[in-house]
Amino acid sequence: MVIPIFSSGRLGPTRIPLARGVGGISHDSVLFCEELATVDAYFIREGPLGRPVPGALLQQVVVAVRRAIGDTLL
């Protein structure tokens, strides 16, 4: 499963800003965590497409995905 990255978009509880340079992205972007998608393993079999992202960002993404699927967060 992947989270789409768009070059712009309104921020909200399921959308996370991604600063230029984080993970190798070349411009400021927005992760749309409510639009999870599946991709064929062929597209990711060669490994990561960019540098690792900070753990704090990954935690924000986990919370946003949980919100998107309707999980009740404390």
C-alpha positions in Angstrom: 0.0 0.0 0.0 1.1 3.5 -0.8 0.1 7.0 0.2 -0.2 9.4 -2.8 1.9 12.6 -2.7 0.5 15.7 -4.4 2.3 19.0 -5.0 -0.5 20.9 -3.3 -3.7 20.4 -1.4 -5.6 21.6 1.6 -4.2 20.3 4.9 -6.5 18.5 7.3 -6.6 15.7 9.8 -5.7 13.1 7.2 -3.3 15.2 5.1 0.3 15.6 6.2 2.7 18.3 4.7 6.0 17.0 3.4 8.8 19.5 3.1 11.1 19.7 0.2 14.0 17.4 0.7 12.3 15.0 3.1 12.6 11.5 1.7 14.2 12.9 -1.4 11.1 14.8 -2.7 12.2 17.9 -4.8 9.4 20.3 -3.7 7.0 20.9 -0.8 4.1 18.4 -1.1 1.1 16.9 0.8 0.5 13.3 1.7 -3.1 12.3 1.2 -3.5 9.6 3.8 -7.2 9.1 3.1 -6.4 7.9 -0.4 -4.4 4.7 0.3 -3.8 2.8 -2.8 -2.3 -0.6 -3.7 0.4 -1.0 -6.3 1.9 -4.0 -8.0 5.0 -5.2 -6.2 6.8 -4.7 -9.6 6.8 -0.9 -9.0 8.6 -1.1 -5.6 10.8 -4.2 -6.0 13.9 -2.3 -6.5 13.7 -0.9 -3.0 13.1 2.6 -1.5 12.6 5.4 -4.0 14.2 8.0 -1.8 15.9 8.6 1.5 14.4 7.5 4.8 11.9 9.9 6.4 12.1 10.9 10.1 10.3 8.7 12.6 8.2 11.6 13.8 6.8 12.0 10.3 6.0 8.3 10.1 4.1 8.6 13.4 2.0 11.5 12.0 1.2 9.4 8.9 0.1 6.4 11.1 -2.3 8.7 13.0 -3.6 10.2 9.8 -4.2 6.8 8.2 -6.0 5.6 11.4 -8.2 8.7 11.3 -9.0 8.0 7.6 -10.1 4.4 8.3 -12.3 5.6 11.1 -10.2 4.4 14.1 -11.1 6.2 17.3 -8.0 8.0 18.6 -7.6 9.2 22.2 
